[in-house]
Amino acid sequence: MANVTLTVYDVARAGIDLTTNKTTIVTANDYYFANDGRCLVYLDNVTAFTVVPTFVTPNTVDGLAITDKTGSQATLLRYVYGPFPPSIYNDANGNVHMTFDQVATITVVHV
């Protein structure tokens, strides 16, 4: 298991190449990206299985743990997740932590 820090790409009017700037997920790894509340995660399910991304919520509200946010993305679909409010999703280092149960490709963009 490795901790992988993803590059966050700025979106511009000229566009961004989501194909070239993608990362292939390895399910044993944990993924992180720096978050200022204006980041989106583009997830492309390239498998024959449903992908369940988990976005870890390390913070609390009134002393109560916030349940991690999960998605459910059917085969061959492309989703965009976010934005991620820092007070809910950021860890002590200002990063969002994600895990995945299936192989997929991912790109993180900043708007």
N, C-alpha and C positions, 0 to 999 in steps of 0.2 A: 504494500500500500504506500502510495506517495502522495504528497501534497503538491498540487499543481496550481500555480498562479497564472491565470489567464490574462492576456492582453485585452484591454478595453479600447475599442476603436471608436474614434469620433466620427459621427455621421456628418456628411457635408452635402451641400446642394448638388455637387458633382456625383454623389453616390458613393457607395462602399461595396466592394466585391466580397460578398458573403461566402463565396466558394473558395477563394484563395485564402481568406482570413479565418478559416474554420479550424477547430481542434477536434480530433476524434476522441471520444470518451472511452476510457478504460474503466470498467465498473469497479475495480479494486481501488481506484484513486479517489481522493477528495479534491474538489475544485474550488478555487477562491478567485474573487475579483474585487478590486477596489471600487467602492460604491459611494457616490455622493447623493444618491436619491434620484438620479437621472439616467440610470443604466437600464438597458433592456437585454434580455437573453433570447437569442434566436436559436431554437432547437429543432434540428431536422432528424426525424426518426427514419433512419435508413434500414431498419431491420424488419423482420416479419413478426415482431412482437410489440406489444404495448410497452412504451417507456414510461417509467414513473420517476420524474425528477423530484428531488426533495431539497427544499430551500430551508436551511437551518435557521431557527429563530432563537438566538442565544439570550435574549433579554426577557424581562418580566414586566408586567403591569400590575401595580398594587401588590407586589410580592408574589404574584402568580406566574408560573411559566407560560409562555406563549407556545402553542402547539406549532410544530414545524408545518410549513406549507408544502403540500405535494400536488403534483399534477398527474394527469393520466392522458397520454398521448398515443393514439392508435397508430398502427403501422403506416409508414410512408407519408405521414402528415408533418407539416411544418408549423410550429407555434412560436409566438413571441410572448415572453413572460416579463413582468415588471410593470412599472418601476418598483423599486424596493426601498421603502422608507427606512432611513438609517437607524431610527430609534427602535425599530422592530428587528431588522435583518442584520445590521452590522455587528461584527464581533469587536473585541477591544482594539484590534488593529485597523478597523474601518473597512473590513472585507465582508462580503457575503460568501457563505460556505454552502456548497452544493454537493449532492451525491446523486448517482444514477444507478438504476438496476439493470439497464440494458445498454448496449452500444448505441451511440448516436453521434451526430456532429453538432458542435456548438460554436457560436460566435457571440461575444458580448459587445454591445455598442453603447455609446454615450450620446444622448441627444440634448 
